[in-house]
Amino acid sequence: MDALTTPSLLGRDDEIRCLSGMLAAGLEGRGGALVLRGEAGIGKSTLLGHVRDAAGFRVLEASGSEFETSLPFAALHQLCQPLLGSSSGHHREALDVAFGLAIGKPDVLRVGMATLDLLSRSGPLLCLVDDAHWLDEASAGVFAFLGRRLASEAVVLVFAARPGAPSRMDELPGLELRGLADADARALLTSAVVDDKVRERLLSEARGNPLALLELPKAGGFAMPDVASVPSMIERSFQDRAARLPDPARMLLTLASADPTGEPGLLWAAARVLLGDAVTVAGAEAEASGLVGISARVRFCHPLARSAVYLAASAGERRAVHLTLAAVTDAETDPDRRVWHLAQAQTAPDDSLAAELELSADRARSRGGVAAAAAFLERAAALSVDPSVRATRTLAAAELKLDAGAVDVAAELLSTFSADDSRADLLRGRIAFVRSAANDGPGYVLRAALASGIDVRDRVLDALEIALAFGRPSGVMDSVVSVARGLSGGSDVLEALVVLADEGHAAAVPLLRRLFSGDEQVWTRHPALATMLAGELWDTDVHSSVTSWLMKTGQQAGSPFVLRLGLAQSAVGSVLHGDFGAAVSAIAEEEALADALGVPPLRYARLHLAAYRGQAQQVLAETEHSAREVSRRAGVLVANGFWASAVLHNSLGEYPVALAAARAAVEPGDLYLAGSALPELVEAAVRCGETNLAAEALADLVARTSPCGTPWAGGVAAYAQALVSGEEECFLAAVEQLSASSARPHLGRAHLVYGEWLRRAGRRVDARVQLRSAHEIFGAVGMSAFAGRAAAELQATGEVARSRSADAVDSLTMQETHIARLVAAGATSKEVAARLFLSPRTVDAHLRNIYRKVGINSRRQLAGVFSSSA
């Protein structure tokens, strides 16, 4: 049933149909989000007003404010305020902290989940958010989080935004509003009393903009189309209407335009201070103008009217209204809004006000409002008298601007610092990584480290850590090692890197083992680098301990970066062990976390899994993405793609392609990846008859693995040695050592290459034993391409391998697989929802799809399905 019962709007039939469909679906529990995009006056707010009376919905409203873009969760607070009385428990706590009603640091994910719970329990809900281009970043992040999680909720979110909305809004479905067709524009203009000549000029200037067609006839004069934009002309119309009002009414409008809260009590309190006895008449005249309505909320007739009124006021008038608003704003309950009004009114340096702004920045930062903290600090710096204090605050503001994604603003703030300022160089390094394809970021960081003379060793490692974070460590390692050679100090991460680069694995492995086994655990200060160094040891136990620390620390400290790194490494470790189900779960959880944060997922874990599974299309898609990154990145991200391509094509027997990919993966010499790609290079080179290349790669592999002394390292080296030498003792050693490790995929490959060698030696019966073992391992693990290669070899010996029947579990998506595994292990829908940042209703919807795909109808049956598919 159509939820919209009001008449249609002129020229907006398509838009009305879209919104009506969304509302009808929302009433059925299939909600969603939509961003109406377009220039000012194009009809976005009118469409919001049109759906406001939709049948069956409770309506919540909020709007972004130009004056509150720096206050974290301001718009979200507006939207949720009518429902806060119904929230409780840890969800209420998360919202109270976010809205400044309780002390603490808000976790954006917890705030998002709390809001999702609050809205889903209050539906059917229609949430309308106007002026979304002025949303504060924290609110925009939560709205984007919500917008992707309403498919099973009776909640519809509709936003209206001009160009320039926060980037998080781009993640949501959008509908672009354009000007009215000529016939509709003429029909809309018929209500205006104008002659034919004026009508044609109006139509030309309005360009189909509905608000312009309604407002320009009231303006009393029209600019030529090439002189002003349509929004400018509309604003001029609003300004002309305001200018005709008596001064007290115009001042009341200016007060209303400067107050983003829309609270009538605050407006009347300020108006009484500023206007005295004239307030009553001024209020009546302001409302009679049609520019503003004052009831339960102060609402301008259009967002452009607010900005037009504010901009039309003189600088002195704006200072007066901000001072008055500051005077009537409660310093205890709303200190940040009060100090912001004071800052807007101040023109000369004022240390006491700057100190208050710095306190507001601290409060904003503690609430997760990075953009807000940056804005407060930037204003504090401008009002600071002491040059050194001003510089410190400017630098802090630049750092926060960068953290908030405002890279250009951060760079502009740094332009006031000298080229050799070590504090600024650290930030210039980070900016260079974000902006440029060149690896000049570490240069700034290294230069800053040496110039500062403080924590130099850690700063040098910071350069490498930044490179790893942005996927571009190639070339950085040489710079880091070069600088590190001149630094004194004890055994630590930096010394291990220098020894590894200068003397190789034989000398470095003891240092690395001491690094990971020591009580101090200095590696924890550089977790991304630690995961790479752990890989150089070819030790699954070390890798597991690092992964466990990452998971535990990420969860306890509430650090999304560390937790995501831990999940990705958990997936990689599970792939190496042959537990693809656990890898799928870890990848799904990391992707859910990344999605909740609005950042891209870590690709390499999915790539590792796809390569071992033999999923050619997935590997191709990921490697094509990596190839596109080459123009601006080099190193780990791209090398992972080459490594995965080498594994895949070796599994398919496409050795020339595998050879080219393996060469490309080894060439940068990156930590861990270069070593792990060497076995692929050896096999591909042997199969292609490149004996010298195979021997060189083998020598490099043995130099890396032999000092490690683990069954995994020894087994991989032995099977590479067997491929090059063709000696049966090496094949036997590979199978024996890998049987003592947890690296089942490599054990399967050792059986496979041994079986292939035996078949070619004419020993078919012996070959069948090895090939059968390989085929069974690959089939059980889920390595379909390698299983196919083993089956073909078995057939060549005269034995037909039993093919693995298609399992219904294979049809599940990664997220569905993860949900099914959790439920099969006994988790409730509520527990799964909390883990994947979904609502319980959405989890139940996924479960219904899972039951349908695998042919069951209850939770109890899931345990049996997954035990049989393990």
N, C-alpha and C positions, 0 to 999 in steps of 0.2 A: 504494500500500500504506500502511496506517495505521502511522505511526511510533510511535504510543503503544501499548504492549503491556500496560501496567499496568491494574488494574481502575479503573473509573470512580469518581469522587467523588460522594458523596450530594448530590443536588440540583444538580449542576453539569454535566448532560449537554450543554446548549447551549454552555457555555464550552469543554468538552472537545472537542466537535466542531469549534469554531472553531480552537482551538489545533492539533488534529490535522490539519486541512486546511492550516494554515500550515506545519506540519512536513513534511507530504507534499510540498507545493510546494517547500519549501526543498531537500529531497533531489533534486528535479528541476532545481535551479538557478534557482528562482523564489522568492527569499527575500523578506523583508519585516520590518516592525516592528509591534508591538502594545503598547499601554499598558493594563494592567489597572488600572482605577480604582475606588476605593471606600474606605469608612471603615476604620479599624483593626479587625482581627479578622474582616473580612468574607470572607477566604479567598484573598487575593491571593498571599501567600507559600506557602500550601498548593498552589495551582495551579502556582507555579513549581517547587515540590518534586515535583509530580506529573509535570511534563514533563522533569525533570532526567535521567531514565533513558531518554529517547526513543532508539529504536534508530537507529543510523547516524550519530549526531552526536558530535562532540567538544564538550564543554560548558565554557564559560567563565562565571565568575560575578563579580559585583561588587555593591556596595551603597552607597547614599548614606549619609552620616553627618552627624548634627546638628552634630558638632564640626568637620567638614571642608567645610562649605558655602562657606567662604571660601578654601579652598586650591585653586588652579586645576589642573584635570586630575587631581584626586585619584582620582575614581571611574574615569576612563578608564585611569589607570595600573594600578589593580587588575585591570581586565578584560584589558588587553593584556599584563600582565607575563609570563604563561606563554609568549607567542609572541615576545617581544622578541628572543630569540636567532636567530630566522629572518629578522628585518628587516635590510636593508642599504642602502648608498648614501644618496641624499638623503632617502629615506623614514626611514631609521634616524636620520639627523641631526635631522629635524623632530621625531620622537618624543623623542629624547634631550633636546632643548631644552625641549620641553613638560613633560617629567617632571623637569626640574631636574638631569639627568645631564650636561648640557653647557651652556656659556655661550651666550647669544643670546636674541633675542626671538622667541617662537613666532608664526608666521603661522597663524591658525586654519584657513585654507583648506588650507595645506600639511599641517597636523596631520590634518585630516579626510581628505585624499587619502592620506596615509601610513597612517592607520588602515584606510581602505577597502582599500588594497592588501594590508595585513597580514592582514586578515580573509578577503578573497576568495581569497588564496593558501593559506589554512589550512582551508578548508571540506571537507565540510559542518560548519558551526559553529552551535551553539545558545548564544546569549549571554543570560544571565539577570541582570537588574539589579533588586535589591530596594531598597525605600526610596527610590524615584526622586524623591520629594518633597524629599529632602535632598541631591540632586545639586548639586555646585558648578556655577556657570553655564558655565564653560569646557567641562566634560564634557558638560553638557546640550546645548550648542551642537553639539558634535561628534556626539553621539548623534542629534540631530535631522537633521544633515547626512547621516549614514549611513542613517537610516531611510528617506530618500527616494531612496536610490540602490542598493537591494538587489534590485530587480526581476529582475535577470539574474545574481544571485549565489546561491551555496549557503550563505547566512547568514540566520539568523532571530534577531531581537532581541525579547525580551519584557521589559517593564518592569512593576513593581508600584509604584503610587503612590497616596498619599492625596490628598485635596483640598489645594491649595497647592503643587503641583509647579511647577518652573520653567516659565515661559510657553512655552519652546521645546518642551516635551513636548506642548503642545496642537496642535502641527503634525502629530503622528503619529496614525495610526488608534488608536481607543480602544475599550475594552469595559468598560461600567459593571457592576460586581458589586453585586447587591442581596441583601437578606436571604433566607434559605431560606423556602420555602413551609411552611405549618404542619405538613403531614404529614411533610416531610423534617426539620423541626426536632424534631418528636416522636421520629422514628426515631433521630436523632443523640443525643437525651437518654436513650434507653433504657439506655445503659451506666451511667448514674449511679444510685447507690442513694439514691433520694429517694421520699418518699410522694407521693400524688396532689396534695395541696394545695400542697406545695412545688414540684412539677413545673409546675403551672399558673402559679405566680408566676414561676418561672424563664423559662418560655416568654414570659410577658408582658414581663419585663425585658430579655431577650436580643434581642427583636424580630428573630429570624431570624439573628442574628449567630453564625456557627459557633463562633468562638473563645469567645464568651461562654457558649454552651451547654456547652462543654467545661470552662471554667475556673470559672464561677460556683459550681457544686456544691462546688468545693474551697475556696471562700473562707470558708465558715463563717458567712455572714451576707449579706444582700442589701439594697441600697439601693432605695428606691422609685423607679419609672421617672422621676418628675419631679424627682428630687434630683440624679442624676448621669447623664452620658452613658454609653452602653455601653462605649466605650474606657476611660473613667475607672473603671468597675466592673472591667474586665478588669485594668487596671493595679493596682487595689487588690488583686485576687486574687494577682497576681505579687508585690506588695509584702508581702502577708501570708506567702506562702511563703518569701520571702527573710528576713523578720523572724524566722522560727522557726529560722533557721540559727545556729550559733555565730558569735561576732564575727569570728574570722579568716576563715571561709568567706564571710561577708557582705562583709567588706572586700575579699576577692579578687574577688567579683562586682562591687563598686563600681569596682575597678581596671579590670576588663574592660569595664565600661560606659563608662568615661572614655577608653578607648583606641580610636580609630576604625580603627586599622590591622588589628586582628584577628591580629597577629603573636604566636604563642605564646612565642617567645623573648623578646620585649619584655615580655610579661605576666609570665613567670616571673622575669625579672630584677628587675622592679619589686616583685613579690610577695616575693622574698627580702629586698630592702631593707626593706620595710614590715612583713613578718610573721616574718622570721627562720626559726627551726626549725619553726614551725607551718605552713609553706607546703605541705608534702606532704599533711598531713591536710586542710588547708583546701581544697586542690584536689580531693581525693576527695569531700568533703562538698558542694562547689559543684556538681560534676557529678552527684552522686547526687540533688540537688534537681530535676533535670530542667530547670533554668532555662538552663543553659549547657553546651556541649560543647567540649572543648579537645583538638584533634588537630592536623591540619595547619593548621587555622585556628580561631580562637576564634569560636564561633557561638552566639548566644543562641537559645532555642527560638522566639522571636518578637520582632520589632522593639519591640513594646510592653514586653517584659520588660526590654530594655536601658534604655529610658527610665524605666520604673518603678523599677528598681534605683537608677539615678543620682539620680532625684528624691527617693527615700526617704532617701538619705544626708544627714547633717547638713552644714551649710556647712563646718564644720571638717574633716569627713571628705573632702569633695570637694576642699578646698584641699590636704589631705595627699596624696591620690592624684595630683593634678595636679603637685604638687612632685616626687613620687617619679617619675612618668613623665617629667618634664622632666630629672631627674637621670640616667635611664638612656637617654635619647634622644641619639643621636650629634649633637653640635653641628656637626660638619663636614659630614656627609652629609644631615642633616635639621634645619637650623637653624630653619626656620620653624615646624615642629611643636613643637620644643622651646620656642621663645619664646612660642608660643601657650599651651602648658601653663602656663608661668610667669605669663603674663598672667591666666589663669583663676584662678590661686591668689592673686594680689595684690589687696589691697583698698585700700591707702593709696597716695597719689601716689608715683611712683618714676621720677625722670628717666632713670636709666640703663636701666631696662627699657623706658621709653617710646622711648628712642633705638634700642634693639634692635628694637622693633616697627616703627619708621619704616624701618629697614634692610630688614626683612621686607617692608614695603609696597613699597619700591623693587624688591626682587627679584620680588615678585608682579606688579608693573606691567610689568617687563621681560619677563615670561613671558606677558603678555596677560591676567593675572588682575585685571581692573579691580575686580570685586566683592571679591576677596581684599585688594587694596591698600586699598580703602575701609575694610574691617573692621579691618585692622591699624592704619590711621591713626586711626580712630574710638576704638579702645582706647588708642592712644598718647596721643591728646588727653585722654582721661579720666585718664590716669596722669601727665600733665604738671604740674609745679609752677608754672612761670612762666606767668602769664595770657596774655602775648602769644604765646608758643610754643603754648599750648593753642589759642588762636584760629586761628593759622596752620594747625595740624594739623586742626582741625575744618573749616576752610574747604576744605582739600585733600580731606578725606574727603567733604564734601558734593559737591564737584565730581565725584569718582570715583563716588559713589553715583548721581548723575544720569547719568553716562556708562553706568553699569551698568543703568539703567532704574528704579532705586529712587527715583522722583520724590518720593514722600511723605516718605521718610526724609531725603532731601536738604533738603527744605523744613523739616523739623523741626530739623535741625542748624543751618540758617540762622536759625531763630527766636531763637537766642541772640545774634545780632548786631543792632546798632542799625539804625534805618531809613535812616540816611544813610551807612552803611558802603559805600564805593565797591566794595570787593572783593566784598562779598556781593551788591551790586546787579547785578553782571555775571551771577551765577548766578541771581538772582531773575528776570532777564530771560529766560534760557533756560527756566527752569521755567514762567514765565508762557506762553511759546509752546506748551509741551507740554500744559499743563493747560487753557488758557482759549481761548475763541473771540475774546476781545477782543485788540486789537493793543496790549496794554500791555507786552509784552516789550521792544520797542525803547526804550520810555520808561525802563525800568530801565537798559538798556545805555548809552543816551545820557547819562543822569544820572551814571552811574558814570564815563563817559569825561570829562565836564566836571569832576567832583569830584576825580578822581585826578590830572589834569594831566599824565599820562604817556601817551605814544603816543595822544594824543587823536584825531588824524585817523584812525588805524587803528581805534580803538575805535568811532568813528562809523560807519565802513564795516562794522565787525563787526555793528552793529545791522541794517544792510540785508542783509548776508550771511545772518544768522540768519533774517530774514524770507523770503529766497529759499529757504533750506533747508527751511522749513516751508510754503512755498507761499502765504505771506500778505504780499507786499510792498506791496499796495495801502494807501495812507495812510502807510506807513512812509517812502516817498521824500520826501514833504513835510516830515516831521519831520527827516529826515537833512539835507535841503537847508537847512532853517531854521537848524539848529545850525551847519552848515558855513559859512554866510555870515559868521559871526563868527570864523572861524578863519583865521589867516594861514598862508601856505605857498606852495611853488612849484607848478608844473604837475604834477598827478597825477590819480589816479582821482577824488578828491573834487572837485577843481576842475572837472574835465570834467563831473561830474554837476551841479554848481551852474550852470555856464554853459549846459548843456543845458536845465535847468529854467527858467532866467531869460531866456536870450537865444535859445534854439532851436538847430536843427541847423546853421544857417549859421555861427554862431560856435563851436559845439561840435565840429564835424567835424574841423577842424585839430588841436584838442587830442586828440581820440580817435585820430586817425591817428598823432600823435606818441607817444601812449601805447602803441600797439601796435607801433610801429616802433623805439622807443628801445632802447638796449642794456640799460638797467637792468631792463626788464620788470617794473615794479612791479605790474602787473595780476595777476601770478602769485600774489600773496598773497591774492587774492580771486577764485578761479577761477569760481565760479558767477556772480558779478557780471560778470566779464569776458565770459562767453559772451553775456550780455544786451547789454552795450555793443558787442560786435563786431557784433551784429545790427543796430545802429543805423547802421552804415556801409554796409549793403547790398553787402558785398564778400565774395565767396566765397573769395578768397585769404586774407583776414584770418581768416575763420571756419575755414578749413582749417588755418592755422598755429596757431590757438588749440587746435583739436581735436588736432592732432599733439602739441603740448606736453602736453596733458592725458593722452593715451595713453602717451607716453613717460615722463612723470613718474610716473603712476600705476603703471606696470609696474616702473620702477626703484626707486621708493620703497616699493613694496608697499602703496600707499594705496588701499583699495577704493573710498573715496568719490571720489577724483580719477579713478580708472580707470572707475568707473561713469558719472561725468559725461562723460568722454571718449567712451565707447561710445555714450551717448545722443546726444551732439552729433555723433558720426560718423554715426549713423543719420539725424539730422535733415538733415545736409549731404548725405547720399546721396539722401534724398527730394527735396531741392531740385535736385540734379543729374539726377534721374530714374533713378538706379541703385537700383532697389527691391531687387534681390538683395543688394547690399551692405548696405542698410538692414536687411533681414531678418536677416542674419548678425550685425550689430552689436547689434540688439535681442535676439536669442537669446543672445548672449554676455553682455549686461548682465543679462538675466533669470536666466541660469545663475549668475552671480556673486551676484546678490541672493538667489537661492534658497539658495545655499551659505552665505550670511551670515545667512539667516533674516530678511530684511527685505523689504518690498514693493518690486517693481521700479519704475523710473521710468516713469511712464505716458505722458508726453507724446510720446516718440518713436514708440511704437506708435500713438498717436492721430494723429500727423502722417501716418504711412504709411497707416493705414486711410482717412483722409479723401481722400488723393490716389488711392488705389486704388478709391474709390467703394464701400467696404464698409460699407453702411448699418447692419447689425446690430452690427458692431464699434464703430462710432462711437457708436451709440445706447447700447450697454452702457457705454462709457467715459464718455460725457457724463452718463448717469444716475448713475454713481458720483460724478462731479464735483458733480452737483446735491446729492447727499447730503452732500457735504463743505461746502456753502455755510453750513450752520448753525454750523460751527466754523472755516471757512477762507474766505478770499476771495483773489482775485488769480490768480497764474500758473496753478495747477492748474485752476481753474474757467474762466479766460479761455481756456486751451488748448482746453477742451471747446467753448466757444462758437465759437472760431475754426474748429475742425474741422467743427463743424456747419454753419457758413457755407460752407466750401469744398464739403462734401458736397452741400448743398442747391442751391448754384449749379450744381454739375455735373449734378444731376438736373433742373434747370430749375424747381425749387420755390422761386421767388424770395421770396415773402412770409416763408417760414420762414427763408430765408437772411438776409433783411434784419434780422429780429429777433435772430438769433444774432450777426450781425456788429456790430450796435449794442451788444449786451451785451459783446462781446469788446473793442471799442474804448473803452467807457466808463471802465474803471478807469485808463486811461492808462499801463499797465505798460510797462516797457522792452521793446523789440523787438516784443512781441505786438500792441500797439496799432497800430504801423506796418504789420505784415504783414497785419492784418485790414482795413486801409483799402481795398485793391483789391477785397476781397469786398464791402465796404459800398458802394463805388461801383457795382459791377455790379448788385447786388441792388436798390439804390435806383433806378438807371436803368430796370431792367426793371419795377419797380413804379410808375414814373411820379413818384417822389419827386425831382424835379429839383433843388430847393433843397438837400436833404440830400446828393445826389450831388455837387453843386458844392462844398459845404462840405468833404466828405470828400476830394474831389480836391485842393482847395487845401491841406489838411493834408498829403496824401500828397506833393504836389510840394515843399512846404516841407521835408519830411523827406528826400526822395530827391535833389533837384537839387544840394545841396552835395556829395553823395557822389561824383558823377562816374563811376560805374561803369556798364557796359552793362546789368547787371541792374537797377540803380536807374532808369536812364533808360528802359529798355524797359518796365518795369512802369508807370512814370508815363505814358509815351506811350500805352500801351494803355488806361489808365484815362481819359486825356484824350480818346482816340478815342471811347470809349463815351459820354462826356458831350457832346462837341462834334459827333460824327458826321462829322468831317473826315478825308478819305482820307489826307492827308499824315501824320496822327497814327498811323493804322493801319500805314502803310508804315514809319514811324519805329520803331514798336514791334517789328515783325518784324525790321527791320534790326539794331536794337541787341540784341535778345534772341538773334539768330543769332550774335552775337559773344560771348555769355556761355555759361556751362555750365548755365544754368537751363532745361533742356529742357521741363519741365512748363509753365513760363510761356511759352515759345516756342510750344508747342502751343496754349495758350489765346489767344495773340495771333493765330495763324492762324485759330482758331475764330471769335473775335468779328469779325475782318475778313471772313471768309467769310459769316457770318450777315448782316453789314451789306450786303455785295455782293448776296446773294440777295434781300434785301428791297428793294434798289435796282433789281431786275430784271436784274442782270448775272449770269446763271446760269453761263455758261462761266467767267468769272473767279472766281466763287464756288467752283466745283468745284475749282479749283487750290488755293485756300486750305484748303477743307474737307478735301480729300484729304490735304494735308500734315498738317493737324491730326489726322486720323484715324490716319494712319501713325505719328505721334509717340506719340499716346495708346496705340495698340495695342502698339507696341514697348516702351514704358515700363511698361505695365500699368495705365493709368488707365481702367478699364472704364466708369465712369459718364460721364466726359467723351467717351470714344470713342463711347458710345451716343448722346450729344447730337450729336456730329459726324456720325454715321451717319444720324440722323434728318434733319439739315439737308441732307446729300448726297442722300438719297432725295427730298427736296422739290425738288431741282434736276433730278430725273430720273435720277440715277445711284444704283445700289445699291452700298453699300460692302461690301467683302469682310469678313465677320466673322472674328474670330480664333478658331480652333478651341480648344476646351478643352485645355489642356496638362496632362499627367499631373503635371508639377511643381507645378501649383496645388493638388493634393490633399495635398501635404506640409505638415506643421506647420512652424512657424518653426524649431524645434530640428532637425527632420529636414532642412529646407532648408539650414541652416547646416552640419550634419554632411556632407551630400552635397557642398556647395560646397568644403568643406575637403578631403574625400577626392578630389574631382575635380581639385583643385589639387595632389594628390600627398601629402597628409598621411597618416600612418599612424594606425591606431586608437589607439595609445598617445599620439601627439601630440594627437589630437582629444580624447582622454579628459582629458589634463592641462589642456587649454584650457577644457573645459566642466565640470570637476570631476566626472567620471564615471569608471567603471572601463572598461578596454578591452573587457571582455566586454559591458558595456551598450552601448558604441558599436557593436559588432558586431551586437547585437540590433536596434539602430536601423537599421543598414545593411540587414539582411534585410527589414525593413518597407519601406525605401526601394526596394529592388530590386523587391519585389512591387508597389508602387504605380505605379512608372514602367515596369514591364515589362522589366527587364533582369536579369542574373544575375552581374555582375562589376564590380569597381572600375573597370576600364579603360573600361567603357561609360559611366560617369558623366560623364567629361569631354565626350563627345559629346553627352549629354543636355543638359548645362548650357550648352555653347556654342551649341546650337540654340535654347535657350530664352532666351538673353540678350537 
